[in-house]
Amino acid sequence: MRNETRNETRGTVELTLAMVLSGTLGVFVVESGASPFEVVFFRCLFGAVALGLYSLARGYFTGHGFTARSFGLALLGGVFIVFNWVFLFEAYAATSISLATVVYHTQPFFLVLLSALLLRERIPAGKLGWLAVAFAGLVLVSGVRPGDTASLKGLGYALAAAVLYALATFVTKRITGVRPHLIALVQVTAGIPLLLPFADLGAVSGLGAGWAWLVGLGIVHTGLMYVLMYAAYAKLPTPKIAVLAFTYPAVAMVVDWAVYGHHIGLVQALGVPLIVVASLKVTLGRAAAPAPRTAARAPEAASPVATRAA
């Protein structure tokens, strides 16, 4: 009992730290000075190196568990993950880190809708109600006025990122028997050739200090952050993961205000708790089983709760 409590405490610290790191993601993206395609390309490149070295040191490549089907699913999930990042980073530029992050956290609702469309799952009346609450929160948070095309574009980018993330989660949940670190490694590695045609490598040659931010995105926000998250998931129950995941948007909003002076207005602030509460209700409703207690259970690590970080 004491060991279990100690493990849960350690997992809480690990996941909280991972979510705090997630909340600083937007600053690294903006301060790099690169366009979203270049940012994601180098995040994939440096992230693949970090995750690859960690997996090699831990011996995860031995008995990796991949089959042709699971590897293909990981690659497909990688396509969705990579372009999800591109749209999210576009949203940062078009609106603000705060607004983009809050809207991005509508991911669980799109996963519910995808399950209904693709798996013919029936959506209970209760969940439909929470979807309506989340939509009301989204309308309030957007704060878009007629003619405000920049905010409208940013809202669209953030919603597109949320849809792509839900697709990535939907696909990756079908992978079993593979460590989540290796799934993440395949996904970010897939992004390197995928984004190469879109990335203007000549444009980043003169970034100067911007390179430090790009390296940080790969090593800190992809390598270290995912290692912390996956370590925490093996120690924590699902409800606690769901609650701690909202440290990410909270920190992002504080950082956006502290660094760039951006803040959500009063009317927009009224929509935030609606999205948060509705997201928790929908997420916890899907997570009837406890969180994974072993690192080998990859499907749980790819759940909408477990992979909430950007």
C-alpha positions in Angstrom: 0.0 0.0 0.0 2.8 2.4 0.9 4.7 1.6 -2.4 1.5 2.2 -4.4 1.0 5.5 -2.7 4.6 6.5 -3.3 4.3 5.4 -7.0 1.1 7.5 -7.4 2.8 10.5 -5.8 5.7 10.2 -8.1 3.4 9.8 -11.1 1.5 12.9 -10.1 4.8 14.9 -10.0 5.9 13.5 -13.4 2.6 14.2 -15.1 2.3 17.7 -13.6 5.8 18.5 -14.8 5.0 17.2 -18.3 1.9 19.3 -18.4 3.8 22.4 -17.3 6.3 21.8 -20.1 3.3 21.5 -22.5 2.1 24.9 -21.3 5.3 26.5 -22.4 5.2 24.9 -25.9 3.7 28.0 -27.6 6.5 30.3 -26.4 9.1 28.0 -28.0 7.2 27.9 -31.2 6.8 31.7 -31.4 10.3 32.6 -30.3 11.9 30.2 -32.8 10.9 32.6 -35.5 10.3 29.8 -38.0 7.1 29.0 -39.9 4.9 26.2 -38.6 6.1 23.7 -41.2 9.8 24.3 -40.3 9.0 24.2 -36.6 7.3 20.9 -36.9 10.0 19.5 -39.2 12.7 20.2 -36.7 10.6 19.1 -33.8 10.2 15.8 -35.5 13.9 15.6 -36.3 15.3 16.5 -32.8 12.4 14.6 -31.2 13.2 11.4 -33.1 16.8 11.6 -32.0 15.8 12.1 -28.3 13.2 9.4 -28.3 15.5 7.0 -30.3 18.4 7.4 -27.9 16.1 7.0 -24.9 14.5 3.8 -26.4 17.9 2.4 -27.3 19.3 3.1 -23.8 16.3 1.4 -22.2 16.5 -1.6 -24.6 13.0 -1.0 -26.0 14.0 -2.1 -29.5 14.5 -5.7 -28.3 11.2 -7.4 -28.7 9.6 -4.2 -29.9 6.2 -6.0 -30.7 5.6 -4.3 -34.0 3.7 -6.2 -36.7 3.2 -5.0 -40.3 -0.3 -3.9 -39.3 0.7 -2.0 -36.1 3.6 -0.4 -37.8 1.3 0.9 -40.6 -1.2 2.2 -38.0 1.7 4.0 -36.2 2.7 5.6 -39.5 -0.9 6.7 -40.2 -1.2 8.1 -36.7 2.1 9.9 -37.4 0.6 11.7 -40.4 -2.3 12.9 -38.3 -0.1 13.9 -35.4 2.4 15.9 -37.6 -0.3 17.9 -39.4 -2.1 18.4 -36.1 1.0 20.2 -34.9 1.2 22.3 -38.1 -2.4 23.5 -37.7 -2.0 24.2 -33.9 1.1 26.3 -34.5 -0.7 28.1 -37.3 -3.5 28.9 -34.8 -0.9 30.4 -32.4 0.1 32.9 -35.1 -3.4 33.7 -36.2 -4.9 34.2 -32.7 -3.1 33.7 -29.4 -1.6 30.8 -27.6 -4.4 31.0 -24.9 -7.3 30.8 -27.4 -5.7 28.2 -29.6 -4.9 26.0 -26.6 -8.4 26.2 -25.1 -10.1 25.4 -28.4 -7.6 22.6 -29.1 -8.9 20.9 -25.9 -12.2 20.0 -27.7 -10.4 16.9 -28.9 -12.4 14.4 -26.8 -15.6 15.5 -28.4 -14.3 14.8 -31.9 -13.2 11.4 -30.7 -16.7 10.7 -29.5 -18.1 11.8 -32.9 -15.5 9.7 -34.8 -16.4 6.6 -32.8 -20.1 7.2 -33.6 -19.3 7.7 -37.3 -16.7 5.0 -37.9 -17.6 2.4 -35.3 -21.4 3.0 -35.2 -21.2 3.6 -31.4 -24.3 5.2 -30.0 -23.8 8.5 -28.3 -25.8 8.5 -25.0 -28.1 11.4 -24.3 -25.9 12.5 -21.4 -22.8 12.9 -23.7 -24.9 14.8 -26.3 -25.7 17.2 -23.5 -22.1 17.7 -22.6 -21.2 18.1 -26.3 -23.8 20.9 -26.4 -22.3 22.5 -23.2 -18.8 22.3 -24.8 -20.1 23.9 -28.0 -21.6 26.8 -26.0 -18.2 27.2 -24.2 -16.5 27.2 -27.6 -18.8 30.0 -28.9 -18.0 32.0 -25.8 -14.3 31.4 -25.8 -13.9 32.2 -29.5 -15.0 35.8 -29.0 -15.1 36.1 -32.7 -16.8 39.3 -34.0 -18.3 39.7 -37.5 -15.5 40.6 -39.8 -12.7 39.4 -37.5 -11.2 37.1 -40.1 -7.9 36.6 -38.2 -9.6 35.2 -35.1 -12.0 33.1 -37.2 -9.0 31.7 -39.1 -7.2 30.9 -35.9 -10.3 29.2 -34.5 -10.5 27.1 -37.6 -6.9 26.1 -37.4 -7.3 25.1 -33.7 -10.4 23.0 -34.5 -8.6 21.3 -37.5 -5.8 20.5 -35.1 -8.2 19.0 -32.6 -9.9 16.9 -35.3 -6.5 15.6 -36.6 -5.5 14.8 -33.0 -8.7 12.8 -32.5 -8.0 10.9 -35.7 -4.5 10.1 -34.4 -5.9 8.9 -31.1 -8.5 6.8 -32.9 -5.9 5.1 -35.0 -3.2 4.7 -32.4 -5.7 3.1 -29.9 -5.8 0.1 -32.3 -2.1 -0.7 -31.6 -1.5 -3.3 -29.0 1.6 -4.8 -27.5 4.0 -2.0 -28.4 5.6 0.5 -25.9 4.2 4.0 -26.4 7.7 5.4 -26.6 8.2 3.4 -29.8 4.9 4.4 -31.2 5.8 8.1 -30.6 9.2 7.5 -32.2 7.7 6.0 -35.4 5.2 8.9 -35.5 7.8 11.7 -35.2 10.2 9.9 -37.6 7.4 9.7 -40.2 7.1 13.5 -40.0 10.7 14.0 -41.3 10.2 12.8 -44.9 6.5 13.9 -44.8 7.3 17.6 -44.1 10.6 17.8 -46.0 8.8 19.0 -49.2 7.0 21.7 -47.3 9.9 23.0 -45.2 12.0 25.8 -46.5 15.3 24.8 -45.0 17.0 27.8 -46.5 14.7 30.1 -44.6 15.9 28.8 -41.2 19.6 29.1 -41.9 19.7 32.6 -40.4 17.6 31.9 -37.3 20.5 32.4 -34.9 19.1 32.0 -31.4 16.0 30.5 -32.9 17.8 27.2 -33.2 18.0 26.9 -29.5 14.2 27.1 -29.3 13.8 24.5 -32.1 16.2 22.1 -30.3 14.3 22.6 -27.1 11.0 21.7 -28.9 12.5 18.4 -30.0 14.5 17.4 -26.8 12.3 19.0 -24.1 8.8 19.1 -25.5 9.0 15.9 -27.4 11.7 13.7 -25.8 11.6 14.6 -22.1 7.9 15.5 -22.0 6.7 12.2 -23.6 9.0 10.1 -21.3 7.6 11.9 -18.3 4.0 11.4 -19.5 4.4 7.7 -20.3 6.1 7.1 -16.9 3.2 8.8 -15.1 0.5 6.9 -17.0 1.7 3.6 -15.6 1.3 4.9 -12.0 -1.9 6.9 -12.1 -5.6 6.1 -12.2 -7.5 7.6 -15.2 -9.5 10.2 -13.3 -6.3 11.7 -11.9 -4.8 11.8 -15.4 -7.8 13.6 -16.7 -7.7 16.2 -14.1 -4.0 16.8 -14.2 -4.1 17.1 -18.0 -5.8 20.5 -17.6 -2.6 21.9 -16.1 -1.5 22.3 -19.7 -4.1 24.9 -20.8 -3.9 26.7 -17.4 -0.1 27.1 -17.7 -0.4 28.1 -21.4 -2.8 30.9 -20.5 -0.6 32.2 -17.7 2.5 32.0 -19.9 0.8 33.7 -22.8 -0.2 36.6 -20.5 3.2 36.8 -18.7 5.3 36.8 -21.9 3.1 38.4 -24.6 0.4 40.2 -22.6 -2.4 38.2 -24.2 -5.4 37.4 -22.0 -8.8 36.0 -22.5 -11.6 38.5 -22.0 -14.4 38.2 -19.4 -17.0 36.7 -21.8 -14.4 34.3 -23.2 -13.4 33.3 -19.7 -17.0 32.2 -19.0 -16.6 29.6 -21.8 -13.4 28.0 -20.4 -15.0 26.2 -17.4 -17.8 24.9 -19.7 -15.2 23.3 -22.0 -13.1 22.0 -19.1 -16.1 20.4 -17.2 -17.7 19.0 -20.4 -14.3 17.5 -21.5 -13.8 15.9 -18.1 -17.3 14.4 -18.2 -16.9 13.0 -21.7 -13.3 11.8 -21.1 -14.0 10.1 -17.8 -17.2 8.6 -19.3 -15.1 6.8 -21.9 -12.4 5.7 -19.4 -14.3 3.0 -17.5 -11.1 1.0 -17.0 -8.3 2.2 -14.8 -5.2 3.8 -16.3 -2.4 1.4 -17.4 -0.3 -0.1 -14.6 2.3 -1.4 -16.9 4.3 0.4 -19.6 3.5 -2.4 -22.1 -0.1 -1.3 -22.4 0.2 1.0 -25.4 -3.5 1.4 -26.2 -4.1 3.3 -22.9 -1.1 5.5 -23.5 -2.7 6.6 -26.7 -6.1 7.5 -25.2 -7.5 11.0 -25.4 -6.7 11.5 -21.8 -3.2 10.1 -21.9 -2.0 12.0 -24.9 -3.7 15.3 -24.2 -0.4 17.2 -24.5 0.4 18.8 -27.8 
